[in-house]
Amino acid sequence: MPTVTLPGEIFASRHSASHLSNAGFADFQAYAFRAKCRFDYTPADCLLFQDAVEEFVTPAVERLHQRRRQKMSLDRVRPWDLGADPYGRPGLTPFREVGQLVEGASRIFDRLSPELGREFGTMVNEALLDLGTRKGKAPGGYCETLHARGRPFIFMNAVGVADDVSTLLHEAGHAFHAYSAHAQPLVWQRQPGLEACELASMSMELLAAPHLGVDRGGFYSPTDLARARIEHLEDILVTLQHVASVDAFQSWIYTSGEGGDGAERDRAWLRIRSRFERGVDWSGLEAERVGRWYRQLHIFLYPFYYVEYGIAQLGALQVWRNSLSDPVEAVRRYRAALALGATRPLPEIFAAAGARLSFRSEVMGPLVELVESEVARWDSGTPR
């Protein structure tokens, strides 16, 4: 790959080390944390997050890979084995038409909370959902807020696959955040940091999960529901693994003194990736494994933006854990946290949602154990 210049290197070329020092920053990482208004956690906390992922998530994902190897009767798991259904079944097709997606989501939100149902119903009635595909439509999915009207707008490209259901639930979490926070009088009080924004969306994916079966108004037969739940829960662990890899890699680039060398960056990625990802045989595919960081646009465009997803996922798992014993109270606290907007620090927003902002093993360990046990329950046909 040709040598590329990363954002921090551009910054460093325009603002020498002496400028950083004069401004009170030891390096570009310290500057980036301040620029992103990360006042509630530090680079040292991110190291704790990485250590906890390595201690708990990495072995859990390795066990998932071993179960996959056994199901597929393989002697080793190769990268291309990870995306296939272990039993060779076709992909899930939870709906055929966008209207079915909207109707199913409406029933889910009605069951989850009458308030959420009404809010989503308003989006349906006011044409604030652009969910289908059409010629010339931009790719991707997002939720935007129309602040003057106090309304959210969801854009996506649904084609009838399981990811479309997850995407709509995720973006609906952002939409409910916009509804709840609109009561704050100033625009700047409504939009918190990305950690709290993704807490809203990731929590909604998990809170809605018990209603995904057709018997609860959702999309899936009992067999397909088990597949969908297993895939979602496994993806949570794999995502935490990847977040730790990207965060550790970006930290290395801008603090090691060696990040300016392209070949050294590739070697560092392989070293860091091997720390967090085990149980997959990449032999003979080193170039392909290196290529994973090339397509992570955050590294090139938004340096040090990515750990937010891991932080939010830990909070969402705690919200979900609370819902297993008291779903009504969990949703109430979730909505209370969203209503705070940006008026309180991140630890207080997490606390309002019934979660704890912590990067330590004692928080991550039990959550990973819960996810792994739920995967085993669904896999055995004995879910909660």
C-alpha positions as CSV (number, residue, x, y, z in Angstrom):
1,M,0.0,0.0,0.0
2,P,1.4,3.5,-0.8
3,T,2.4,5.5,2.2
4,V,-0.5,7.6,3.5
5,T,-0.5,10.6,5.7
6,L,-2.8,10.3,8.8
7,P,-4.7,13.2,10.3
8,G,-2.4,13.5,13.3
9,E,0.7,13.7,11.1
10,I,-1.0,16.6,9.2
11,F,-1.7,18.3,12.6
12,A,1.9,17.7,13.7
13,S,3.3,19.2,10.5
14,R,1.3,22.4,11.1
15,H,1.6,22.5,14.9
16,S,5.0,21.4,16.1
17,A,5.7,19.5,19.3
18,S,6.6,22.8,20.9
19,H,3.1,24.2,20.1
20,L,1.5,21.1,21.7
21,S,3.7,21.5,24.7
22,N,3.0,25.2,25.0
23,A,-0.7,24.4,24.9
24,G,-0.3,21.9,27.7
25,F,-0.6,18.7,25.5
26,A,2.0,16.0,25.8
27,D,1.1,14.6,22.3
28,F,-1.6,14.4,19.7
29,Q,-3.6,11.9,21.7
30,A,-3.9,14.3,24.6
31,Y,-4.9,17.0,22.2
32,A,-7.5,14.8,20.6
33,F,-9.1,13.8,23.9
34,R,-9.6,17.5,24.8
35,A,-10.8,18.4,21.3
36,K,-13.5,15.6,21.6
37,C,-14.5,17.0,25.0
38,R,-13.7,13.7,26.8
39,F,-13.7,15.1,30.3
40,D,-15.1,11.9,31.9
41,Y,-12.4,9.4,31.0
42,T,-8.7,9.4,30.0
43,P,-6.3,7.5,27.8
44,A,-5.4,5.5,30.9
45,D,-9.1,4.4,31.1
46,C,-8.9,3.3,27.5
47,L,-6.0,1.1,28.4
48,L,-8.1,-0.5,31.1
49,F,-10.8,-1.1,28.5
50,Q,-8.3,-2.8,26.2
51,D,-7.0,-5.0,29.1
52,A,-10.5,-6.0,30.1
53,V,-11.4,-6.9,26.5
54,E,-8.2,-9.0,26.2
55,E,-9.0,-10.7,29.6
56,F,-12.7,-11.5,29.0
57,V,-13.9,-10.8,25.4
58,T,-11.0,-12.4,23.6
59,P,-11.3,-15.9,25.2
60,A,-15.1,-15.7,24.9
61,V,-15.0,-15.1,21.2
62,E,-12.4,-17.8,20.8
63,R,-14.8,-20.2,22.4
64,L,-17.5,-19.1,20.0
65,H,-15.1,-19.8,17.1
66,Q,-14.4,-23.3,18.5
67,R,-18.2,-24.0,18.7
68,R,-18.5,-22.9,15.1
69,R,-15.6,-25.1,14.1
70,Q,-17.3,-28.1,15.7
71,K,-20.7,-27.3,14.0
72,M,-19.1,-27.0,10.6
73,S,-16.9,-30.1,11.1
74,L,-13.7,-28.1,10.4
75,D,-10.2,-28.8,11.6
76,R,-9.6,-25.0,11.8
77,V,-11.6,-21.8,11.4
78,R,-10.5,-19.6,8.5
79,P,-11.7,-16.0,8.0
80,W,-14.2,-17.0,5.3
81,D,-15.9,-19.4,7.7
82,L,-17.0,-16.6,10.1
83,G,-19.6,-15.1,7.8
84,A,-21.3,-18.3,6.9
85,D,-24.2,-19.9,8.7
86,P,-22.7,-22.9,10.5
87,Y,-25.5,-25.2,9.3
88,G,-25.5,-23.9,5.7
89,R,-28.9,-22.3,6.0
90,P,-30.0,-19.4,3.7
91,G,-29.9,-15.9,5.2
92,L,-32.8,-14.7,7.3
93,T,-35.6,-12.8,5.5
94,P,-37.7,-11.2,8.2
95,F,-39.8,-9.2,5.8
96,R,-40.5,-8.7,2.1
97,E,-41.8,-5.2,1.8
98,V,-40.8,-2.0,3.7
99,G,-44.3,-1.7,4.9
100,Q,-43.9,-5.0,6.8
101,L,-40.8,-3.6,8.4
102,V,-42.6,-0.5,9.6
103,E,-45.6,-2.5,10.8
104,G,-43.4,-5.0,12.7
105,A,-41.4,-2.2,14.3
106,S,-44.5,-0.4,15.3
107,R,-45.8,-3.5,17.1
108,I,-42.5,-3.9,18.9
109,F,-42.3,-0.4,20.1
110,D,-46.0,-0.5,21.2
111,R,-45.2,-3.6,23.3
112,L,-42.0,-2.1,24.7
113,S,-43.6,1.2,25.8
114,P,-46.8,3.0,24.9
115,E,-44.8,6.3,24.7
116,L,-42.2,4.8,22.3
117,G,-45.1,3.4,20.2
118,R,-46.7,6.8,19.9
119,E,-43.4,8.5,19.0
120,F,-42.7,6.0,16.3
121,G,-46.3,6.3,15.1
122,T,-45.8,10.0,14.7
123,M,-42.8,9.3,12.5
124,V,-44.9,7.0,10.3
125,N,-47.8,9.4,10.0
126,E,-45.6,12.4,9.3
127,A,-43.5,10.6,6.6
128,L,-40.3,10.8,8.7
129,L,-39.1,7.4,7.6
130,D,-37.2,6.8,4.3
131,L,-36.4,3.2,4.7
132,G,-36.5,1.5,1.2
133,T,-34.1,1.4,-1.7
134,R,-34.5,3.2,-5.0
135,K,-32.4,4.1,-8.0
136,G,-30.1,7.0,-7.2
137,K,-30.6,6.8,-3.4
138,A,-27.5,7.3,-1.3
139,P,-26.2,4.3,0.6
140,G,-26.1,4.0,4.4
141,G,-28.4,4.6,7.3
142,Y,-28.7,7.4,9.9
143,C,-31.0,9.4,12.1
144,E,-31.2,13.1,11.8
145,T,-32.9,15.6,14.2
146,L,-35.1,18.4,13.0
147,H,-34.7,20.6,16.0
148,A,-37.2,23.3,15.1
149,R,-40.0,20.7,14.9
150,G,-38.8,18.4,17.6
151,R,-38.8,15.5,15.2
152,P,-36.3,12.9,14.2
153,F,-35.9,11.5,10.6
154,I,-34.6,8.0,9.8
155,F,-32.8,7.2,6.5
156,M,-31.7,3.7,5.5
157,N,-31.8,1.2,2.6
158,A,-33.8,-1.9,3.6
159,V,-33.7,-4.9,1.4
160,G,-35.3,-7.5,3.6
161,V,-32.4,-8.9,5.6
162,A,-31.9,-9.3,9.3
163,D,-29.5,-6.4,9.4
164,D,-32.3,-4.1,8.3
165,V,-34.3,-4.9,11.4
166,S,-31.3,-4.2,13.6
167,T,-30.5,-1.0,11.7
168,L,-34.1,0.3,12.2
169,L,-34.1,-0.6,15.9
170,H,-30.7,1.1,16.3
171,E,-31.7,4.3,14.5
172,A,-35.0,4.3,16.3
173,G,-33.0,4.5,19.6
174,H,-31.4,7.7,18.2
175,A,-34.9,8.9,17.3
176,F,-36.3,8.3,20.8
177,H,-33.2,10.2,22.1
178,A,-34.2,13.2,19.9
179,Y,-37.8,13.1,21.2
180,S,-36.8,12.9,24.8
181,A,-34.0,15.5,24.7
182,H,-36.2,18.0,22.8
183,A,-37.6,19.2,26.1
184,Q,-34.2,20.9,26.8
185,P,-34.6,24.5,25.9
186,L,-31.3,25.0,23.9
187,V,-30.1,23.0,21.0
188,W,-26.7,22.6,22.6
189,Q,-28.3,21.0,25.6
190,R,-29.9,18.2,23.6
191,Q,-27.0,16.5,21.9
192,P,-24.6,14.8,24.2
193,G,-21.3,13.1,23.2
194,L,-21.2,10.0,21.0
195,E,-20.9,7.7,24.0
196,A,-24.4,8.7,25.3
197,C,-25.8,8.8,21.7
198,E,-24.8,5.3,21.0
199,L,-26.0,4.2,24.4
200,A,-29.4,5.2,23.2
201,S,-29.2,3.2,20.0
202,M,-27.4,0.1,21.2
203,S,-29.7,-0.2,24.3
204,M,-32.7,-0.1,22.0
205,E,-31.4,-3.0,20.0
206,L,-31.2,-5.1,23.1
207,L,-34.4,-3.8,24.8
208,A,-36.5,-4.6,21.7
209,A,-35.0,-8.1,21.3
210,P,-37.6,-10.0,23.4
211,H,-40.3,-8.8,21.0
212,L,-38.7,-9.9,17.7
213,G,-40.6,-13.2,17.5
214,V,-43.9,-13.4,15.6
215,D,-45.7,-14.4,18.8
216,R,-44.8,-11.0,20.2
217,G,-45.7,-9.1,17.0
218,G,-42.2,-9.2,15.5
219,F,-40.6,-10.8,12.5
220,Y,-39.2,-14.2,13.3
221,S,-40.4,-17.8,13.8
222,P,-39.0,-19.5,16.9
223,T,-36.1,-21.1,14.9
224,D,-35.3,-17.9,13.1
225,L,-35.5,-15.9,16.3
226,A,-32.8,-18.1,17.9
227,R,-30.6,-17.5,14.9
228,A,-31.2,-13.7,15.0
229,R,-30.5,-13.5,18.7
230,I,-27.3,-15.6,18.5
231,E,-26.0,-13.6,15.6
232,H,-26.7,-10.3,17.5
233,L,-25.1,-11.4,20.7
234,E,-22.0,-12.9,19.0
235,D,-21.6,-9.7,17.0
236,I,-21.6,-7.6,20.3
237,L,-18.5,-9.5,21.5
238,V,-16.8,-9.4,18.1
239,T,-17.4,-5.7,18.0
240,L,-15.9,-5.1,21.4
241,Q,-12.9,-7.0,20.1
242,H,-12.6,-4.8,17.1
243,V,-13.1,-1.6,19.0
244,A,-10.2,-2.5,21.3
245,S,-8.0,-3.2,18.3
246,V,-8.7,0.1,16.6
247,D,-8.4,2.1,19.8
248,A,-5.1,0.4,20.7
249,F,-3.8,0.9,17.1
250,Q,-4.6,4.6,17.1
251,S,-3.0,5.1,20.5
252,W,0.1,3.4,19.2
253,I,0.2,5.5,16.0
254,Y,0.2,8.8,17.9
255,T,2.2,8.0,21.0
256,S,4.9,5.4,20.1
257,G,7.1,7.6,18.0
258,E,7.0,5.0,15.2
259,G,3.5,5.6,13.7
260,G,4.9,7.7,10.8
261,D,6.3,4.7,9.1
262,G,3.8,2.8,6.8
263,A,5.4,-0.6,7.0
264,E,5.7,-0.3,10.8
265,R,2.0,0.6,11.0
266,D,1.2,-2.7,9.2
267,R,3.4,-4.7,11.6
268,A,1.8,-2.9,14.5
269,W,-1.7,-3.7,13.3
270,L,-0.9,-7.4,13.0
271,R,0.7,-7.4,16.5
272,I,-2.3,-5.6,18.1
273,R,-4.9,-7.6,16.2
274,S,-3.3,-10.8,17.3
275,R,-3.6,-9.6,20.9
276,F,-7.4,-9.3,20.7
277,E,-8.4,-11.8,17.9
278,R,-7.6,-15.5,18.4
279,G,-9.1,-18.7,17.2
280,V,-9.0,-17.9,13.5
281,D,-6.3,-19.2,11.2
282,W,-4.9,-16.4,9.1
283,S,-1.9,-18.2,7.8
284,G,-1.0,-17.2,4.3
285,L,-3.4,-14.2,4.5
286,E,-1.2,-11.6,6.3
287,A,-1.8,-9.0,3.6
288,E,-5.6,-9.5,3.8
289,R,-5.4,-9.2,7.6
290,V,-3.4,-6.0,7.4
291,G,-6.0,-4.6,5.0
292,R,-8.7,-4.5,7.7
293,W,-7.3,-1.3,9.1
294,Y,-7.1,0.3,5.7
295,R,-10.9,0.3,5.4
296,Q,-11.5,1.7,8.9
297,L,-12.3,5.2,7.8
298,H,-12.2,6.5,11.4
299,I,-8.5,6.1,11.5
300,F,-8.0,8.3,8.5
301,L,-10.7,10.9,8.9
302,Y,-11.6,11.0,12.7
303,P,-8.5,10.0,14.7
304,F,-9.4,8.6,18.2
305,Y,-13.0,8.4,17.3
306,Y,-14.1,4.7,17.9
307,V,-13.8,3.8,21.5
308,E,-17.1,5.5,22.0
309,Y,-18.8,2.4,20.5
310,G,-17.2,0.2,23.1
311,I,-18.1,2.4,26.0
312,A,-21.7,2.7,24.8
313,Q,-21.9,-1.1,24.3
314,L,-20.9,-1.7,27.9
315,G,-23.6,0.7,29.0
316,A,-26.2,-0.9,26.8
317,L,-25.4,-4.4,28.1
318,Q,-26.1,-3.1,31.6
319,V,-29.4,-1.6,30.5
320,W,-30.3,-4.9,29.0
321,R,-29.2,-6.9,32.1
322,N,-31.6,-4.7,34.1
323,S,-34.4,-5.4,31.7
324,L,-34.1,-9.2,32.2
325,S,-35.5,-8.7,35.7
326,D,-37.7,-5.6,35.3
327,P,-38.3,-4.6,31.7
328,V,-40.7,-1.8,32.5
329,E,-38.3,-0.1,35.0
330,A,-35.4,-0.6,32.6
331,V,-37.3,1.3,29.8
332,R,-38.3,4.0,32.3
333,R,-34.7,4.6,33.3
334,Y,-33.6,4.4,29.7
335,R,-36.0,7.2,28.8
336,A,-35.0,9.3,31.8
337,A,-31.4,9.1,30.7
338,L,-32.2,10.2,27.2
339,A,-34.2,13.2,28.5
340,L,-31.0,14.6,30.1
341,G,-29.6,15.4,26.7
342,A,-26.2,17.0,27.2
343,T,-27.0,18.6,30.5
344,R,-25.2,16.1,32.7
345,P,-21.7,14.5,32.7
346,L,-21.5,11.0,31.1
347,P,-21.2,9.1,34.4
348,E,-24.5,10.7,35.5
349,I,-26.2,9.8,32.2
350,F,-25.1,6.2,32.5
351,A,-26.3,6.2,36.1
352,A,-29.7,7.5,35.1
353,A,-30.0,4.6,32.7
354,G,-29.1,2.2,35.4
355,A,-25.5,1.6,34.2
356,R,-22.1,2.3,35.5
357,L,-19.4,4.1,33.5
358,S,-16.4,1.9,34.1
359,F,-13.7,0.3,32.0
360,R,-12.6,-2.2,34.6
361,S,-12.7,-6.0,34.6
362,E,-15.2,-6.2,37.3
363,V,-17.8,-4.5,35.1
364,M,-16.9,-6.1,31.8
365,G,-16.4,-9.7,33.1
366,P,-20.0,-10.3,34.2
367,L,-21.4,-8.7,31.1
368,V,-19.4,-10.9,28.8
369,E,-20.4,-13.9,30.9
370,L,-24.1,-13.0,30.5
371,V,-23.8,-12.6,26.7
372,E,-22.0,-15.9,26.4
373,S,-24.6,-17.7,28.6
374,E,-27.4,-16.2,26.5
375,V,-25.8,-17.4,23.3
376,A,-25.6,-20.9,24.9
377,R,-29.3,-20.8,26.0
378,W,-30.5,-19.8,22.5
379,D,-28.2,-22.4,20.9
380,S,-29.6,-25.1,23.1
381,G,-33.2,-24.1,22.5
382,T,-33.8,-23.0,26.1
383,P,-33.8,-19.1,26.0
384,R,-35.0,-17.0,28.9
